[in-house]
Amino acid sequence: MRQDRPRESSTMQLSDFLDFDSIKTALPGGSKKALLQQLANLAGQRLDLDSATILSSLSEREQLGSTGFGQGVAIPHGKIEGLKRIYSLFARLAEPLDYKAIDNRPVDLVFLLLSPPDAGAEHLKALAAISRVTRHAATLEKMRGARSRDALTAVLIGADERDAA
């Protein structure tokens, strides 16, 4: 995560919070419940936090309404006690799964977003940054077509920089 450049506006970019070292290119999905468990486990390992706490937060948020935002993209998110900063990881699923998304399309691109409980405005800015990147059909196509983690990282960074311009 790059934190070295000063922010000139209140706009947040993926590079401010996305864990590029944790990008997964073919995460087995299975079911929505299994996917959330896998994401919680991955984040828990990376952040040295309890994965059950993360899963509980994600599940609570999901009960309010699906975080499947459409076009095959889901952004499960939650607030986590003890988390020091906003954190995100990205996974492309090996097979699309039924996520009960708002457009009823199966999901294959997932951004997990975790925030400290008191980071309300920053949490919304991070959601907006993910939304900006994923609203372009061409970017989604490139994300689905990238054959390696490095290629996927390059697509995400390129989309992030394009949207910041």
Backbone as a chain_set.jsonl record, in Angstrom:
{"seq": "MRQDRPRESSTMQLSDFLDFDSIKTALPGGSKKALLQQLANLAGQRLDLDSATILSSLSEREQLGSTGFGQGVAIPHGKIEGLKRIYSLFARLAEPLDYKAIDNRPVDLVFLLLSPPDAGAEHLKALAAISRVTRHAATLEKMRGARSRDALTAVLIGADERDAA", "coords": {"N": [[0.842, -1.173, 0.0], [0.584, 2.136, -0.886], [1.468, 4.886, 0.879], [2.808, 7.155, 0.679], [2.533, 9.481, -0.828], [1.354, 12.843, -0.773], [-2.049, 13.696, -0.169], [-4.05, 15.409, -2.339], [-6.662, 16.003, -2.616], [-9.896, 15.185, -1.243], [-10.378, 12.734, -2.202], [-10.093, 9.256, -2.197], [-7.872, 6.596, -3.081], [-7.489, 3.273, -4.48], [-4.897, 2.418, -3.961], [-4.39, 3.485, -1.505], [-5.413, 1.795, 0.405], [-5.69, -0.861, -0.444], [-4.496, -4.155, -0.216], [-2.126, -5.136, -2.063], [-0.453, -7.321, -2.082], [-2.025, -9.412, -1.366], [-3.746, -10.139, -3.366], [-5.905, -12.346, -4.956], [-6.194, -14.672, -7.574], [-7.753, -16.814, -8.379], [-9.703, -17.671, -6.451], [-11.39, -20.192, -4.738], [-14.848, -20.185, -4.72], [-17.479, -21.386, -4.063], [-19.973, -21.2, -2.005], [-21.814, -18.27, -0.958], [-21.577, -17.963, 1.826], [-19.331, -19.592, 2.35], [-17.434, -18.195, 0.884], [-17.32, -15.704, 2.257], [-16.281, -16.649, 4.653], [-13.739, -17.552, 3.817], [-12.609, -15.1, 2.98], [-12.611, -13.71, 5.412], [-10.818, -15.319, 6.829], [-8.449, -14.967, 5.312], [-8.025, -12.163, 5.597], [-7.854, -12.014, 8.375], [-5.479, -13.427, 8.861], [-3.618, -11.767, 7.529], [-3.874, -9.386, 8.946], [-3.521, -10.066, 11.534], [-5.731, -10.552, 13.164], [-8.757, -11.777, 14.717], [-10.422, -14.118, 12.826], [-13.051, -14.934, 13.131], [-14.312, -12.751, 14.286], [-14.137, -10.932, 12.194], [-15.66, -12.293, 10.241], [-18.151, -12.29, 11.531], [-18.778, -9.539, 11.534], [-18.924, -9.073, 8.76], [-21.049, -10.763, 8.081], [-23.144, -9.665, 9.585], [-23.42, -7.186, 8.27], [-24.178, -8.099, 5.763], [-26.681, -9.097, 6.266], [-28.213, -6.849, 6.309], [-28.586, -6.253, 3.699], [-27.684, -7.308, 0.428], [-24.249, -7.115, -0.486], [-23.566, -7.354, -3.032], [-22.928, -5.602, -5.745], [-23.573, -5.504, -8.409], [-22.952, -6.206, -11.927], [-21.315, -8.393, -11.577], [-19.733, -7.864, -9.383], [-18.835, -7.77, -5.969], [-18.79, -6.191, -2.782], [-18.127, -6.993, 0.043], [-18.243, -5.741, 3.319], [-17.158, -4.378, 6.495], [-17.058, -3.157, 9.912], [-14.393, -3.212, 12.155], [-13.394, -3.826, 15.379], [-10.381, -2.826, 16.912], [-8.941, -2.67, 14.591], [-6.557, -0.761, 12.895], [-6.441, 0.806, 10.603], [-7.997, 1.482, 7.414], [-8.59, -1.345, 5.424], [-8.221, -3.47, 2.606], [-8.789, -6.307, 0.528], [-8.479, -8.056, -2.582], [-10.202, -10.407, -4.588], [-10.45, -12.583, -7.31], [-12.809, -14.848, -8.308], [-12.66, -18.408, -8.81], [-14.836, -19.607, -9.974], [-17.885, -18.052, -10.89], [-20.336, -17.091, -8.419], [-23.599, -17.439, -6.91], [-24.642, -14.628, -5.415], [-26.692, -13.208, -4.556], [-26.91, -10.668, -5.673], [-27.714, -7.208, -6.483], [-28.442, -7.026, -9.172], [-28.962, -9.596, -9.763], [-26.983, -11.045, -11.035], [-24.368, -13.517, -11.153], [-21.496, -13.399, -8.976], [-18.066, -12.675, -9.467], [-15.913, -11.089, -8.954], [-14.418, -9.718, -6.181], [-14.154, -7.377, -3.635], [-12.963, -7.129, -0.499], [-13.622, -5.102, 2.244], [-12.491, -3.578, 5.089], [-12.89, -1.646, 8.026], [-11.888, 0.58, 10.712], [-14.062, 1.071, 13.568], [-14.567, 3.837, 13.968], [-14.155, 5.104, 11.569], [-15.943, 6.313, 9.714], [-16.329, 8.307, 7.546], [-13.999, 7.882, 6.049], [-14.338, 5.209, 5.42], [-16.535, 5.352, 3.692], [-15.346, 6.828, 1.625], [-13.467, 4.98, 0.751], [-15.162, 2.932, -0.186], [-16.271, 4.374, -2.293], [-14.004, 4.707, -3.907], [-13.502, 2.063, -4.732], [-15.879, 1.624, -6.093], [-15.634, 3.514, -8.189], [-13.579, 2.386, -9.727], [-14.727, -0.042, -10.478], [-16.922, 0.539, -12.031], [-16.541, 0.732, -14.713], [-16.959, -0.981, -17.647], [-14.911, -1.893, -19.357], [-12.691, -2.002, -17.672], [-13.529, -3.984, -15.876], [-13.621, -6.138, -17.61], [-10.891, -6.389, -18.223], [-9.965, -7.041, -15.67], [-11.096, -9.535, -15.375], [-9.817, -10.874, -17.384], [-7.111, -10.859, -16.828], [-4.246, -12.797, -16.409], [-2.458, -13.375, -14.378], [-1.363, -12.674, -10.988], [0.272, -10.426, -10.966], [-0.468, -9.208, -13.386], [-3.143, -8.638, -12.855], [-2.842, -6.911, -10.7], [-1.598, -4.798, -12.049], [-3.708, -3.969, -13.715], [-5.552, -3.055, -11.781], [-4.061, -0.992, -10.525], [-3.644, 0.663, -12.74], [-6.304, 1.395, -13.395], [-6.956, 2.707, -11.068], [-5.158, 4.883, -11.124], [-6.004, 6.114, -13.475], [-8.558, 6.938, -12.721], [-7.909, 8.765, -10.796], [-6.85, 10.839, -12.128]], "CA": [[0.0, 0.0, 0.0], [1.384, 3.352, -0.949], [0.981, 5.95, 1.753], [3.897, 8.122, 0.669], [2.283, 10.737, -1.533], [0.338, 13.653, -0.087], [-3.379, 13.694, -0.78], [-4.385, 16.786, -2.707], [-8.102, 16.195, -2.479], [-10.449, 14.246, -0.279], [-10.61, 11.489, -2.903], [-9.233, 8.153, -1.805], [-7.574, 5.674, -4.169], [-7.252, 1.895, -4.059], [-3.535, 2.273, -3.446], [-4.359, 3.954, -0.12], [-5.898, 0.793, 1.357], [-5.731, -2.222, -0.986], [-3.333, -4.999, 0.045], [-1.784, -5.707, -3.36], [0.217, -8.607, -1.872], [-3.031, -10.437, -1.057], [-4.651, -10.345, -4.501], [-6.126, -13.752, -5.317], [-6.661, -14.715, -8.968], [-8.676, -17.932, -8.624], [-10.181, -18.108, -5.142], [-12.586, -21.029, -4.856], [-15.962, -19.509, -4.061], [-18.428, -22.322, -3.469], [-21.196, -20.49, -1.637], [-21.565, -16.945, -0.383], [-21.117, -18.163, 3.201], [-17.957, -20.105, 2.289], [-16.593, -17.103, 0.395], [-17.115, -14.755, 3.355], [-15.379, -17.309, 5.605], [-12.39, -17.501, 3.236], [-12.138, -13.713, 3.027], [-12.339, -13.406, 6.819], [-9.587, -16.031, 7.184], [-7.322, -14.293, 4.655], [-7.811, -10.861, 6.245], [-7.42, -12.267, 9.739], [-4.058, -13.782, 8.809], [-2.834, -10.596, 7.118], [-3.983, -8.314, 9.935], [-3.346, -10.649, 12.854], [-6.989, -10.356, 13.881], [-9.595, -12.964, 14.799], [-11.247, -14.244, 11.618], [-14.458, -15.06, 13.531], [-14.791, -11.38, 14.479], [-14.297, -10.367, 10.849], [-16.805, -12.961, 9.624], [-19.361, -11.81, 12.201], [-19.048, -8.193, 11.026], [-19.352, -9.191, 7.363], [-22.371, -11.406, 8.068], [-24.105, -8.659, 10.074], [-23.655, -6.213, 7.194], [-24.863, -8.788, 4.667], [-28.086, -9.252, 6.66], [-28.9, -5.588, 6.0], [-28.799, -6.244, 2.257], [-26.525, -7.856, -0.273], [-23.177, -6.222, -0.924], [-23.343, -7.623, -4.455], [-23.278, -4.302, -6.304], [-23.929, -5.612, -9.807], [-21.917, -6.456, -12.926], [-20.43, -9.449, -11.106], [-18.854, -7.323, -8.348], [-19.33, -7.685, -4.592], [-17.904, -5.467, -1.871], [-18.468, -7.245, 1.446], [-17.508, -4.806, 4.161], [-17.541, -4.349, 7.896], [-16.267, -2.373, 10.872], [-13.685, -4.17, 12.994], [-12.727, -3.315, 16.579], [-8.963, -3.144, 16.977], [-8.296, -2.394, 13.309], [-5.918, 0.561, 12.987], [-6.59, 1.564, 9.357], [-8.838, 0.835, 6.416], [-7.889, -2.447, 4.777], [-8.987, -4.167, 1.582], [-8.129, -7.275, -0.329], [-9.248, -8.341, -3.787], [-10.171, -11.787, -5.074], [-11.242, -13.022, -8.465], [-13.222, -16.212, -7.984], [-12.423, -19.428, -9.824], [-16.143, -19.765, -10.618], [-18.874, -17.099, -10.362], [-21.297, -17.703, -7.506], [-24.833, -16.7, -6.63], [-24.362, -13.775, -4.27], [-27.921, -12.419, -4.335], [-26.565, -9.289, -6.029], [-28.871, -6.384, -6.825], [-28.855, -7.288, -10.55], [-29.112, -11.05, -9.828], [-25.88, -11.693, -11.751], [-23.389, -14.154, -10.274], [-20.343, -12.573, -8.624], [-16.747, -13.286, -9.628], [-14.91, -10.103, -8.534], [-14.781, -9.385, -4.801], [-13.304, -6.51, -2.817], [-13.276, -7.119, 0.925], [-13.252, -3.809, 2.814], [-12.619, -3.535, 6.55], [-12.581, -0.318, 8.559], [-12.07, 0.77, 12.153], [-15.424, 1.536, 13.851], [-14.71, 5.293, 13.95], [-13.682, 5.618, 10.273], [-17.125, 6.413, 8.86], [-16.106, 9.065, 6.308], [-12.943, 7.196, 5.296], [-14.97, 3.982, 4.926], [-17.335, 5.737, 2.516], [-14.405, 7.211, 0.561], [-12.891, 3.738, 0.225], [-16.222, 2.326, -1.004], [-16.37, 5.18, -3.52], [-12.833, 4.407, -4.74], [-13.754, 0.76, -5.346], [-16.977, 1.829, -7.031], [-15.123, 4.212, -9.376], [-12.79, 1.441, -10.522], [-15.537, -1.157, -10.98], [-18.079, 0.951, -12.834], [-16.16, 0.731, -16.128], [-17.031, -2.335, -18.216], [-13.608, -2.27, -19.909], [-11.833, -2.368, -16.546], [-14.002, -5.275, -15.38], [-13.18, -7.131, -18.595], [-9.451, -6.577, -18.011], [-9.792, -7.742, -14.4], [-11.462, -10.94, -15.598], [-8.904, -11.468, -18.35], [-5.72, -10.874, -16.34], [-3.882, -14.193, -16.173], [-1.58, -13.547, -13.226], [-1.559, -11.673, -9.93], [0.948, -9.199, -11.406], [-1.297, -8.579, -14.42], [-4.333, -8.118, -12.178], [-2.367, -5.746, -9.948], [-1.378, -3.727, -13.026], [-5.032, -3.48, -14.123], [-6.116, -2.287, -10.666], [-3.292, 0.247, -10.366], [-3.942, 1.491, -13.918], [-7.661, 1.942, -13.235], [-6.87, 3.62, -9.933], [-4.479, 6.097, -11.57], [-6.864, 6.77, -14.462], [-9.653, 7.603, -12.02], [-7.38, 9.852, -9.977], [-6.421, 11.924, -13.025]], "C": [[0.886, 1.234, 0.0], [0.733, 4.419, -0.088], [1.901, 7.148, 1.673], [3.582, 9.431, -0.038], [1.192, 11.533, -0.814], [-0.969, 13.659, -0.874], [-3.764, 15.131, -1.07], [-5.876, 17.064, -2.602], [-8.601, 15.193, -1.456], [-10.747, 12.902, -0.937], [-9.596, 10.448, -2.455], [-9.02, 7.263, -3.025], [-7.356, 4.275, -3.614], [-5.886, 1.741, -3.407], [-3.396, 2.768, -2.007], [-4.713, 2.845, 0.871], [-5.886, -0.641, 0.851], [-4.411, -2.939, -0.737], [-2.989, -5.734, -1.254], [-1.094, -7.062, -3.221], [-0.769, -9.739, -1.602], [-4.018, -10.67, -2.196], [-4.709, -11.832, -4.837], [-6.733, -13.795, -6.72], [-7.658, -15.829, -9.243], [-9.144, -18.51, -7.292], [-11.399, -19.005, -5.34], [-13.733, -20.383, -4.079], [-16.858, -20.473, -3.327], [-19.759, -21.651, -3.235], [-20.81, -19.122, -1.09], [-21.005, -17.073, 1.027], [-19.664, -18.639, 3.219], [-16.993, -19.014, 1.829], [-16.298, -16.11, 1.523], [-16.165, -15.342, 4.401], [-13.94, -17.251, 5.093], [-11.801, -16.096, 3.321], [-11.775, -13.318, 4.459], [-11.043, -14.085, 7.267], [-8.363, -15.34, 6.593], [-6.994, -12.973, 5.346], [-7.308, -11.047, 7.666], [-5.936, -12.605, 9.806], [-3.203, -12.561, 8.5], [-2.77, -9.53, 8.209], [-3.729, -8.773, 11.358], [-4.555, -10.332, 13.743], [-7.799, -11.653, 13.835], [-10.532, -13.04, 13.592], [-12.73, -14.379, 11.96], [-15.084, -13.683, 13.75], [-15.052, -10.72, 13.122], [-15.526, -10.97, 10.179], [-18.114, -12.466, 10.228], [-19.758, -10.424, 11.686], [-19.557, -8.241, 9.585], [-20.774, -9.756, 7.272], [-23.461, -10.441, 8.538], [-24.445, -7.661, 8.979], [-24.469, -6.847, 6.076], [-26.35, -8.976, 4.977], [-28.891, -7.986, 6.381], [-29.267, -5.501, 4.522], [-27.522, -6.703, 1.57], [-25.518, -6.775, -0.635], [-22.728, -6.581, -2.343], [-23.856, -6.422, -5.226], [-23.671, -4.342, -7.767], [-22.708, -5.789, -10.694], [-20.904, -7.502, -12.474], [-19.489, -9.03, -10.001], [-19.563, -7.329, -6.993], [-18.291, -6.957, -3.753], [-18.357, -5.751, -0.434], [-17.617, -6.345, 2.333], [-18.031, -4.82, 5.588], [-16.601, -3.476, 8.71], [-15.685, -3.355, 11.886], [-12.994, -3.468, 14.161], [-11.262, -3.737, 16.55], [-8.218, -2.918, 15.67], [-7.778, -0.957, 13.341], [-6.154, 1.436, 11.759], [-7.536, 0.812, 8.435], [-7.998, -0.19, 5.658], [-8.804, -3.101, 3.744], [-8.128, -5.229, 0.928], [-9.066, -7.588, -1.484], [-9.099, -9.801, -4.164], [-11.025, -11.914, -6.328], [-11.549, -14.486, -8.198], [-12.944, -17.158, -9.153], [-13.698, -19.653, -10.644], [-17.102, -18.722, -10.043], [-19.856, -17.816, -9.427], [-22.503, -16.798, -7.302], [-24.639, -15.944, -5.324], [-25.599, -12.962, -3.876], [-27.653, -10.939, -4.592], [-27.802, -8.531, -6.491], [-29.352, -6.605, -8.257], [-29.025, -8.787, -10.821], [-28.036, -11.76, -10.64], [-24.955, -12.378, -10.761], [-22.161, -13.262, -10.102], [-19.051, -13.352, -8.868], [-15.608, -12.343, -9.247], [-15.321, -9.568, -7.167], [-13.715, -8.505, -4.158], [-13.792, -6.611, -1.383], [-12.79, -5.78, 1.48], [-13.542, -3.824, 4.314], [-12.163, -2.172, 7.044], [-12.655, -0.321, 10.081], [-13.482, 1.325, 12.406], [-15.615, 3.049, 13.717], [-14.309, 5.924, 12.617], [-14.829, 5.767, 9.273], [-16.883, 7.093, 7.529], [-15.064, 8.372, 5.434], [-13.48, 5.905, 4.682], [-15.771, 4.283, 3.653], [-16.449, 6.144, 1.346], [-13.769, 5.974, -0.074], [-13.911, 2.997, -0.636], [-16.355, 3.059, -2.337], [-15.202, 4.884, -4.46], [-13.012, 3.068, -5.454], [-14.832, 0.893, -6.409], [-16.509, 2.505, -8.322], [-14.386, 3.252, -10.303], [-13.694, 0.4, -11.182], [-16.733, -0.733, -11.827], [-17.791, 0.948, -14.331], [-16.123, -0.696, -16.659], [-15.67, -2.795, -18.746], [-12.645, -2.69, -18.802], [-12.237, -3.732, -16.0], [-13.549, -6.394, -16.313], [-11.688, -7.434, -18.427], [-9.186, -7.334, -16.711], [-10.092, -9.23, -14.57], [-10.471, -11.641, -16.514], [-7.459, -11.568, -17.884], [-5.358, -12.292, -15.9], [-2.991, -14.419, -14.956], [-1.895, -12.47, -12.186], [-0.918, -10.351, -10.336], [0.118, -8.456, -12.444], [-2.544, -7.951, -13.8], [-3.982, -6.875, -11.368], [-2.189, -4.554, -10.885], [-2.706, -3.135, -13.499], [-5.618, -2.591, -13.028], [-5.384, -0.966, -10.469], [-3.578, 1.196, -11.541], [-5.315, 2.14, -13.823], [-7.686, 2.982, -12.127], [-6.255, 4.95, -10.374], [-5.318, 6.855, -12.604], [-7.968, 7.55, -13.755], [-9.189, 8.76, -11.155], [-7.029, 11.07, -10.834], [-7.519, 12.934, -13.244]], "O": [[1.819, 1.348, 0.795], [-0.416, 4.802, -0.31], [1.804, 8.062, 2.492], [4.309, 10.407, 0.142], [0.225, 10.96, -0.311], [-0.967, 13.629, -2.105], [-3.802, 15.97, -0.17], [-6.299, 18.217, -2.511], [-7.818, 14.442, -0.874], [-11.312, 12.017, -0.294], [-8.401, 10.725, -2.348], [-9.882, 7.183, -3.9], [-7.074, 4.105, -2.428], [-5.738, 1.022, -2.419], [-2.386, 2.496, -1.357], [-4.359, 2.933, 2.047], [-6.058, -1.564, 1.648], [-3.34, -2.398, -1.012], [-3.501, -6.824, -1.51], [-1.143, -7.872, -4.146], [-0.382, -10.907, -1.609], [-5.032, -11.34, -1.999], [-3.677, -12.487, -4.982], [-7.666, -13.052, -7.023], [-8.35, -15.786, -10.261], [-8.994, -19.706, -7.043], [-12.341, -18.624, -6.035], [-13.583, -20.071, -2.897], [-16.991, -20.396, -2.105], [-20.579, -21.541, -4.146], [-19.644, -18.853, -0.8], [-20.062, -16.368, 1.385], [-18.858, -18.148, 4.01], [-15.871, -18.92, 2.326], [-15.146, -15.721, 1.719], [-15.342, -14.624, 4.968], [-13.024, -16.935, 5.853], [-10.638, -15.923, 3.687], [-10.755, -12.67, 4.69], [-10.256, -13.49, 8.004], [-7.36, -15.147, 7.281], [-5.833, -12.693, 5.645], [-6.426, -10.313, 8.114], [-5.222, -12.135, 10.691], [-2.175, -12.344, 9.142], [-1.753, -8.858, 8.379], [-3.721, -7.963, 12.285], [-4.421, -9.911, 14.892], [-7.543, -12.521, 13.001], [-11.336, -12.136, 13.365], [-13.582, -13.98, 11.166], [-16.255, -13.475, 13.434], [-16.059, -10.038, 12.934], [-16.344, -10.245, 9.612], [-19.084, -12.247, 9.503], [-20.935, -10.166, 11.432], [-20.504, -7.538, 9.231], [-21.593, -9.282, 6.485], [-24.554, -10.398, 7.973], [-25.612, -7.325, 8.777], [-25.351, -6.204, 5.506], [-27.179, -9.012, 4.067], [-30.112, -8.044, 6.233], [-30.166, -4.748, 4.147], [-26.42, -6.505, 2.08], [-25.884, -5.669, -1.035], [-21.659, -6.17, -2.794], [-25.065, -6.231, -5.355], [-24.067, -3.317, -8.322], [-21.576, -5.554, -10.27], [-19.763, -7.501, -12.935], [-18.539, -9.751, -9.696], [-20.728, -6.948, -6.883], [-17.086, -7.082, -3.972], [-18.901, -4.871, 0.234], [-16.413, -6.208, 2.118], [-19.167, -5.211, 5.858], [-15.512, -3.11, 8.268], [-16.391, -4.217, 12.409], [-12.121, -2.623, 13.961], [-10.944, -4.874, 16.203], [-6.988, -2.969, 15.644], [-8.487, -0.046, 13.768], [-6.08, 2.662, 11.847], [-7.835, -0.361, 8.66], [-6.849, 0.068, 5.301], [-10.002, -3.266, 3.973], [-6.914, -5.08, 0.791], [-10.281, -7.412, -1.385], [-8.011, -10.369, -4.074], [-12.152, -11.425, -6.396], [-10.65, -15.271, -7.897], [-12.987, -16.764, -10.318], [-13.639, -19.861, -11.855], [-17.133, -18.525, -8.828], [-20.167, -18.991, -9.619], [-22.443, -15.582, -7.489], [-24.489, -16.547, -4.261], [-25.544, -12.131, -2.969], [-28.1, -10.071, -3.842], [-28.815, -9.135, -6.845], [-30.53, -6.401, -8.547], [-29.21, -9.199, -11.966], [-28.158, -12.955, -10.909], [-24.767, -11.887, -9.649], [-21.832, -12.467, -10.983], [-18.947, -14.529, -8.524], [-14.45, -12.761, -9.221], [-16.418, -9.035, -7.001], [-12.532, -8.847, -4.142], [-14.92, -6.22, -1.083], [-11.66, -5.373, 1.209], [-14.672, -4.049, 4.746], [-11.183, -1.612, 6.552], [-13.386, -1.114, 10.674], [-14.039, 1.988, 11.531], [-16.711, 3.5, 13.386], [-14.139, 7.14, 12.536], [-14.691, 5.385, 8.111], [-17.196, 6.526, 6.483], [-15.229, 8.286, 4.217], [-13.12, 5.548, 3.56], [-15.687, 3.551, 2.667], [-16.764, 5.839, 0.196], [-13.558, 5.928, -1.286], [-13.565, 2.489, -1.703], [-16.532, 2.433, -3.383], [-15.388, 4.816, -5.676], [-12.71, 2.95, -6.641], [-14.709, 0.336, -7.5], [-16.929, 2.125, -9.415], [-14.554, 3.304, -11.521], [-13.451, 0.004, -12.322], [-17.484, -1.589, -12.294], [-18.703, 1.142, -15.134], [-15.348, -1.523, -16.179], [-15.314, -3.964, -18.598], [-11.87, -3.63, -18.977], [-11.372, -4.553, -15.694], [-13.143, -7.465, -15.862], [-11.273, -8.591, -18.482], [-8.286, -8.172, -16.653], [-9.423, -10.078, -13.979], [-10.301, -12.857, -16.436], [-6.665, -12.289, -18.487], [-6.078, -12.91, -15.115], [-2.795, -15.564, -14.549], [-2.593, -11.495, -12.465], [-1.478, -9.283, -10.091], [0.006, -7.231, -12.398], [-2.948, -6.854, -14.185], [-4.736, -5.903, -11.354], [-2.58, -3.434, -10.556], [-2.813, -1.92, -13.665], [-6.121, -1.503, -13.31], [-6.019, 0.069, -10.268], [-3.735, 2.4, -11.341], [-5.465, 3.321, -14.14], [-8.356, 4.009, -12.237], [-6.769, 6.017, -10.039], [-5.341, 8.086, -12.609], [-8.281, 8.679, -14.134], [-9.98, 9.639, -10.815], [-6.926, 12.188, -10.329], [-7.325, 13.908, -13.972]]}, "num_chains": 1, "name": "protein.A"}
